[in-house]
Amino acid sequence: DIYRKAHKYYITNFRIVSAKEFITHEFREVTFDKISDIVLKQGVLGRVFGFGSLIPITTSGFGLGSDFSIAGGGILSRGVGVGIGGGKSVNIPRGRSYFILYGVRKPREVLNLISQIRYEYIEAPYLRKISQDLERVMMQVAGTKLLKCPKCGVDIIGDSNYCSNCGFKLKS
């Protein structure tokens, strides 16, 4: 139980931070744009008592382990040998405990929360650009003067007091 309590997980609006502070200190930080998949592992006891493990898998394959099996055979006759063999590797979601959100209570709720934040994080830049483009077109149609924010360079309405993108104060 001491080892389990040595693991801490933090979900922010930008990333997942996992830390293990047992004998050594190890930290991992994964931003939502790097996560390609999240795997929920929940055994029988986990389903009964409401806990499980979440494995964030990155586009580079972080969070995946591999199993390799090999078979071979050979024949030896009069000092001459012949051998054949083959193998197969399978990538499966697994990793060290500080790379996995281990022993999470209500794992389905946490999985849904991470998925929701992940999609919002991925869509946010596109939605901001669409919003700015739409605002620019509407101002041009209405004949309102457009200015550029001196701090971030975004187009803003001429009578605005603050930049809608960075919050820079435009007027005193």
Backbone as numpy.savetxt, mean C-alpha at the origin, in Angstrom:
# Nx Ny Nz CAx CAy CAz Cx Cy Cz
3.38 -13.73 23.99 2.56 -12.54 23.99 3.43 -11.28 23.99
4.60 -11.33 24.63 5.51 -10.17 24.64 5.96 -9.87 23.21
6.28 -10.93 22.46 6.72 -10.73 21.07 5.60 -10.11 20.23
4.36 -10.57 20.42 3.23 -10.02 19.67 3.02 -8.55 20.01
3.14 -8.20 21.28 2.94 -6.81 21.70 4.09 -5.90 21.26
5.20 -6.48 20.84 6.33 -5.68 20.36 6.08 -5.13 18.95
5.00 -5.57 18.32 4.66 -5.12 16.97 3.62 -4.01 17.05
3.87 -2.92 16.34 2.93 -1.80 16.28 2.67 -1.47 14.81
1.42 -1.12 14.51 1.03 -0.78 13.15 0.29 0.54 13.17
0.60 1.38 12.20 -0.06 2.68 12.09 -0.54 2.85 10.65
-1.79 3.21 10.51 -2.34 3.48 9.18 -2.64 4.96 9.13
-1.95 5.67 8.24 -2.18 7.10 8.07 -2.91 7.31 6.76
-3.14 8.55 6.39 -3.81 8.81 5.12 -2.85 8.71 3.94
-1.55 8.46 4.18 -0.57 8.34 3.10 0.13 6.98 3.05
0.21 6.29 4.20 1.05 5.09 4.24 0.65 4.17 5.39
1.25 2.98 5.36 1.15 2.02 6.46 2.54 1.91 7.05
2.64 2.09 8.35 3.92 1.97 9.05 3.81 0.78 9.98
4.77 -0.14 9.89 4.81 -1.25 10.83 6.17 -1.23 11.52
6.15 -1.53 12.80 7.38 -1.47 13.59 7.44 -2.68 14.52
8.65 -3.20 14.67 8.90 -4.26 15.64 10.01 -3.78 16.55
9.72 -3.73 17.83 10.71 -3.31 18.81 10.82 -4.40 19.87
11.53 -5.46 19.53 11.69 -6.57 20.46 13.15 -6.59 20.90
14.00 -7.32 20.26 15.44 -7.28 20.54 16.08 -6.25 19.63
15.69 -6.29 18.37 16.14 -5.27 17.42 14.96 -4.39 17.06
15.25 -3.24 16.50 14.21 -2.31 16.07 14.14 -2.34 14.55
12.98 -2.66 14.03 12.81 -2.71 12.59 11.53 -1.99 12.22
11.62 -1.13 11.20 10.49 -0.33 10.75 10.29 -0.54 9.26
9.05 -0.51 8.85 8.71 -0.61 7.43 7.62 0.41 7.14
7.76 1.08 6.03 6.80 2.10 5.63 6.45 1.85 4.17
5.16 1.70 3.89 4.71 1.46 2.53 3.64 2.50 2.20
3.86 3.26 1.13 2.85 4.24 0.72 1.76 3.52 -0.07
0.56 4.09 -0.04 -0.59 3.42 -0.65 -0.44 3.27 -2.16
0.30 4.16 -2.82 0.45 4.03 -4.27 1.35 2.86 -4.65
2.11 2.32 -3.71 2.99 1.17 -3.98 2.31 -0.17 -3.72
1.17 -0.15 -3.04 0.47 -1.40 -2.70 -0.37 -1.85 -3.89
-0.13 -3.07 -4.35 -0.90 -3.60 -5.47 -2.00 -4.56 -5.01
-1.83 -5.13 -3.81 -2.80 -6.10 -3.32 -2.67 -6.19 -1.80
-3.73 -6.60 -1.14 -3.71 -6.84 0.30 -4.35 -8.20 0.52
-3.65 -9.07 1.22 -4.13 -10.42 1.47 -4.53 -10.54 2.94
-5.70 -11.10 3.19 -6.17 -11.36 4.55 -5.99 -12.84 4.82
-5.25 -13.17 5.89 -5.10 -14.55 6.33 -5.77 -14.68 7.68
-6.72 -15.61 7.77 -7.46 -15.79 9.00 -7.74 -17.27 9.18
-7.13 -17.87 10.19 -7.34 -19.28 10.48 -8.64 -19.51 11.23
-8.82 -20.75 11.67 -10.04 -21.11 12.39 -10.17 -20.31 13.68
-9.10 -20.25 14.48 -9.15 -19.49 15.73 -9.34 -18.00 15.46
-8.74 -17.51 14.40 -8.90 -16.11 14.03 -10.34 -15.77 13.70
-11.02 -16.68 13.01 -12.43 -16.45 12.69 -13.29 -16.50 13.95
-12.96 -17.40 14.86 -13.74 -17.53 16.10 -13.54 -16.31 17.00
-12.28 -15.88 17.16 -11.97 -14.79 18.10 -11.83 -13.43 17.43
-11.99 -13.35 16.12 -12.02 -12.07 15.43 -10.67 -11.40 15.23
-9.65 -12.17 14.85 -8.36 -11.57 14.51 -7.81 -12.24 13.27
-6.84 -11.59 12.64 -6.22 -12.14 11.44 -5.00 -11.33 11.08
-4.37 -11.69 10.00 -3.18 -11.00 9.53 -3.44 -10.43 8.14
-2.95 -9.22 7.92 -3.05 -8.57 6.61 -1.66 -8.45 6.03
-1.51 -8.84 4.78 -0.22 -8.79 4.12 -0.31 -7.82 2.95
0.27 -6.61 3.09 0.31 -5.69 1.95 1.37 -6.15 0.96
0.97 -6.32 -0.28 1.89 -6.76 -1.33 2.16 -5.57 -2.24
3.44 -5.27 -2.44 3.81 -4.13 -3.26 4.01 -4.56 -4.70
4.11 -3.58 -5.58 4.30 -3.87 -7.00 5.65 -4.53 -7.25
6.62 -4.33 -6.36 7.93 -4.96 -6.53 7.95 -6.38 -6.00
6.84 -6.84 -5.42 6.78 -8.21 -4.93 7.07 -8.32 -3.44
7.23 -7.19 -2.77 7.45 -7.21 -1.32 6.20 -7.76 -0.66
6.35 -8.71 0.25 5.20 -9.34 0.88 4.93 -10.71 0.28
5.74 -11.10 -0.70 5.61 -12.42 -1.30 6.81 -13.27 -0.94
6.56 -14.53 -0.65 7.63 -15.50 -0.48 7.47 -16.52 -1.59
8.40 -17.44 -1.70 8.23 -18.43 -2.75 8.50 -19.82 -2.20
7.76 -20.77 -2.70 7.98 -22.17 -2.41 8.53 -22.80 -3.67
9.56 -23.62 -3.50 10.18 -24.26 -4.65 10.21 -25.75 -4.37
9.72 -26.52 -5.33 9.80 -27.97 -5.20 10.55 -28.51 -6.40
11.30 -29.56 -6.15 12.12 -30.13 -7.22 12.05 -31.66 -7.12
12.13 -32.28 -8.26 12.15 -33.75 -8.31 13.24 -34.16 -9.29
13.83 -35.26 -9.04 14.88 -35.72 -9.94 15.02 -37.23 -9.88
15.68 -37.73 -10.84 15.92 -39.17 -10.88 17.16 -39.44 -11.70
17.71 -40.61 -11.55 18.91 -40.92 -12.30 19.09 -42.42 -12.46
19.88 -42.76 -13.43 20.19 -44.16 -13.70 21.71 -44.26 -13.83
22.29 -45.24 -13.16 23.73 -45.45 -13.24 23.96 -46.88 -13.73
24.70 -47.00 -14.80 24.97 -48.31 -15.35 26.39 -48.32 -15.91
27.23 -49.21 -15.43 28.60 -49.40 -15.91 29.41 -48.10 -15.89
29.26 -47.32 -14.84 30.04 -46.10 -14.71 29.50 -44.91 -15.48
28.39 -45.07 -16.17 27.78 -43.98 -16.92 26.46 -43.64 -16.25
26.23 -42.36 -16.03 24.99 -41.97 -15.36 24.18 -41.00 -16.21
22.89 -41.08 -16.05 21.97 -40.17 -16.72 21.03 -39.64 -15.63
20.81 -38.34 -15.63 19.91 -37.77 -14.64 18.92 -36.81 -15.29
17.75 -36.75 -14.73 16.75 -35.79 -15.18 16.14 -35.14 -13.95
15.62 -33.96 -14.12 15.01 -33.27 -12.98 14.13 -32.14 -13.46
13.39 -31.61 -12.55 12.52 -30.49 -12.86 12.08 -29.82 -11.58
11.62 -28.61 -11.70 11.20 -27.89 -10.51 10.12 -26.87 -10.83
9.49 -26.39 -9.79 8.45 -25.38 -9.95 8.50 -24.46 -8.75
8.37 -23.18 -9.04 8.36 -22.17 -7.98 7.00 -21.48 -7.97
6.47 -21.23 -6.77 5.18 -20.57 -6.62 5.34 -19.41 -5.64
4.90 -18.22 -6.04 4.92 -17.07 -5.14 3.65 -17.07 -4.30
3.84 -16.98 -2.99 2.70 -16.95 -2.07 2.85 -15.77 -1.12
1.75 -15.20 -0.67 1.83 -14.06 0.25 2.33 -14.50 1.62
3.49 -14.01 2.01 4.02 -14.25 3.35 5.23 -13.37 3.56
5.66 -13.28 4.78 6.82 -12.47 5.08 7.10 -12.50 6.56
8.09 -11.75 6.97 8.42 -11.64 8.38 7.31 -10.89 9.11
7.23 -11.10 10.40 6.11 -10.55 11.17 6.05 -9.03 11.13
7.18 -8.35 10.97 7.15 -6.89 10.92 6.85 -6.38 9.52
6.72 -7.26 8.54 6.29 -6.88 7.20 4.79 -7.14 7.02
4.20 -7.81 8.00 2.80 -8.20 7.94 2.07 -7.51 9.09
0.84 -7.10 8.86 0.01 -6.59 9.95 -0.54 -7.82 10.66
0.17 -8.24 11.70 -0.04 -9.53 12.35 -0.96 -9.39 13.56
-1.93 -10.28 13.69 -2.80 -10.31 14.86 -3.74 -9.12 14.95
-4.26 -8.67 13.82 -5.14 -7.49 13.77 -6.55 -7.88 14.20
-7.11 -7.11 15.13 -8.51 -7.32 15.51 -9.41 -6.75 14.42
-10.52 -7.41 14.18 -11.48 -7.02 13.14 -10.76 -6.80 11.80
-10.09 -7.83 11.29 -9.26 -7.66 10.10 -10.03 -7.27 8.84
-11.27 -7.70 8.71 -12.05 -7.32 7.52 -12.33 -5.83 7.51
-12.62 -5.25 8.68 -12.85 -3.81 8.75 -11.58 -3.04 8.41
-10.44 -3.52 8.93 -9.16 -2.86 8.63 -8.82 -3.01 7.15
-9.08 -4.18 6.59 -8.85 -4.40 5.16 -9.69 -3.43 4.33
-10.96 -3.28 4.68 -11.84 -2.35 3.95 -11.37 -0.91 4.11
-10.90 -0.54 5.31 -10.39 0.81 5.54 -9.16 1.08 4.68
-8.22 0.13 4.66 -7.01 0.29 3.85 -7.37 0.39 2.38
-8.28 -0.44 1.92 -8.69 -0.40 0.51 -9.32 0.94 0.16
-10.19 1.44 1.04 -10.84 2.73 0.79 -9.81 3.86 0.73
-8.89 3.91 1.69 -7.85 4.95 1.70 -6.96 4.82 0.47
-6.64 3.58 0.11 -5.78 3.33 -1.05 -6.41 3.88 -2.33
-7.69 3.62 -2.54 -8.35 4.10 -3.75 -8.47 5.62 -3.74
-8.76 6.20 -2.57 -8.82 7.66 -2.48 -7.46 8.28 -2.75
-6.40 7.65 -2.24 -5.04 8.15 -2.42 -4.64 8.11 -3.90
-5.01 7.03 -4.56 -4.66 6.87 -5.97 -5.46 7.84 -6.83
-6.75 8.05 -6.51 -7.61 8.91 -7.33 -7.43 10.39 -7.05
-6.91 10.78 -5.89 -6.86 12.19 -5.48 -6.16 13.10 -6.50
-4.98 12.77 -7.02 -4.34 13.68 -7.97 -5.17 13.90 -9.24
-5.82 12.84 -9.72 -6.64 12.96 -10.92 -7.87 13.83 -10.66
-8.50 13.61 -9.51 -9.68 14.40 -9.17 -9.32 15.87 -8.98
-8.16 16.15 -8.37 -7.72 17.53 -8.18 -7.50 18.21 -9.53
-6.88 17.49 -10.46 -6.62 18.05 -11.80 -7.93 18.31 -12.53
-8.86 17.37 -12.45 -10.17 17.55 -13.10 -10.88 18.76 -12.50
-10.84 18.87 -11.18 -11.49 19.99 -10.50 -10.89 21.33 -10.93
-9.57 21.39 -11.02 -8.90 22.63 -11.44 -9.23 22.97 -12.89
-9.23 21.96 -13.75 -9.58 22.20 -15.16 -11.02 22.68 -15.30
-11.93 22.06 -14.56 -13.33 22.46 -14.60 -13.51 23.88 -14.07
-12.80 24.22 -13.00 -12.89 25.57 -12.44 -12.37 26.60 -13.45
-11.29 26.28 -14.13 -10.71 27.19 -15.13 -11.69 27.42 -16.28
-12.32 26.36 -16.76 -13.28 26.48 -17.87 -14.49 27.30 -17.43
-15.00 27.04 -16.24 -16.18 27.79 -15.76 -15.86 29.27 -15.58
-14.67 29.59 -15.14 -14.30 30.99 -14.96 -14.15 31.69 -16.31
-13.62 30.97 -17.28 -13.47 31.55 -18.62 -14.84 31.80 -19.24
-15.77 30.88 -19.04 -17.12 31.04 -19.57 -17.81 32.21 -18.89
-17.64 32.34 -17.57 -18.30 33.41 -16.82 -17.59 34.75 -16.99
-16.40 34.76 -17.56 -15.65 36.00 -17.77 -14.92 36.48 -16.53
-14.79 35.65 -15.51 -14.06 36.03 -14.31 -12.57 35.93 -14.57
-11.82 36.85 -13.99 -10.37 36.89 -14.17 -9.72 35.74 -13.40
-8.79 35.07 -14.06 -8.03 33.99 -13.42 -6.62 34.48 -13.13
-6.12 34.13 -11.95 -4.76 34.46 -11.55 -4.02 33.17 -11.27
-2.70 33.26 -11.17 -1.89 32.11 -10.77 -1.42 32.32 -9.34
-1.46 31.27 -8.54 -0.96 31.35 -7.17 0.56 31.53 -7.23
1.11 32.53 -6.51 2.55 32.74 -6.55 3.34 31.63 -5.87
2.68 30.84 -5.03 3.39 29.78 -4.32 3.41 28.46 -5.09
2.22 28.02 -5.59 2.16 26.70 -6.24 1.87 26.75 -7.73
1.47 27.93 -8.25 1.25 28.08 -9.69 -0.09 27.61 -10.21
-1.02 27.27 -9.34 -2.34 26.80 -9.76 -3.21 28.00 -10.15
-4.06 27.83 -11.16 -5.01 28.87 -11.55 -6.06 29.05 -10.45
-6.34 30.32 -10.10 -7.33 30.61 -9.06 -8.23 31.75 -9.52
-9.39 31.85 -8.89 -10.34 32.91 -9.21 -9.78 34.24 -8.73
-10.00 35.30 -9.52 -9.44 36.62 -9.22 -9.87 37.21 -7.90
-11.05 36.88 -7.38 -11.51 37.48 -6.13 -11.30 36.56 -4.91
-10.51 35.49 -5.05 -10.25 34.58 -3.93 -9.27 35.19 -2.94
-9.43 34.85 -1.68 -8.51 35.31 -0.64 -7.39 34.31 -0.38
-7.68 33.02 -0.64 -6.71 31.96 -0.40 -6.64 31.04 -1.62
-5.48 30.42 -1.83 -5.32 29.43 -2.89 -6.04 28.15 -2.46
-6.88 27.60 -3.33 -7.63 26.38 -3.00 -6.74 25.15 -3.00
-5.55 25.23 -3.60 -4.65 24.09 -3.67 -3.70 24.03 -2.47
-3.00 25.14 -2.17 -1.97 25.12 -1.13 -2.34 25.95 0.10
-3.42 26.74 0.03 -3.84 27.54 1.18 -3.10 28.85 1.35
-2.28 29.22 0.38 -1.51 30.46 0.45 -2.45 31.66 0.51
-2.18 32.60 1.44 -3.02 33.79 1.58 -2.67 34.76 0.46
-3.68 35.12 -0.35 -3.46 35.96 -1.52 -3.64 37.44 -1.21
-4.60 37.75 -0.35 -4.90 39.14 -0.03 -4.77 39.37 1.46
-4.40 40.59 1.83 -4.26 40.93 3.26 -5.59 41.30 3.86
